[in-house]
Amino acid sequence: MPFSNHIQWHKFAESTAEIPFAANGLATVTVAGKTICIAKHQDQVYACTQKCPHAGGIMAEGYLDATGNIVCPLHRYRFNIINGRNTSGEGYFLKTFPIEFRSDGLYIGF
């Protein structure tokens, strides 16, 4: 079967007000059977996998630093919330997902 880069979009909220963000700007939502971490930084919304690729820390229990990196609660590994690149030098990669704001709500692409 040939590789396909087709994105399937799934609605996960009517608006950002519906997302249960904690004081750290992070939330956990389940979309299409997948548990995802949602981050809000400077009025932008981002999505990544729920667990850190290093040791499985729950990303929503971490925090966003001043530059918008998401920080794992276990070992403080930092990841760019836009592209998933590890910014603290350990070489890991955090899977991120695109978010679209549409007239009828917010969608995440898998």
ABEGO torsion letter per residue (X at the ends): XBBBABBBBBBABABAAABBBBAAGBBBBBBGGBBBBBBBBGGBBBBBBABBAAAGBBAAABBBBAAGBBBBAAAGBBBBAAAGBBAAGAGBBBBBBBBBBBAAEBBBBX
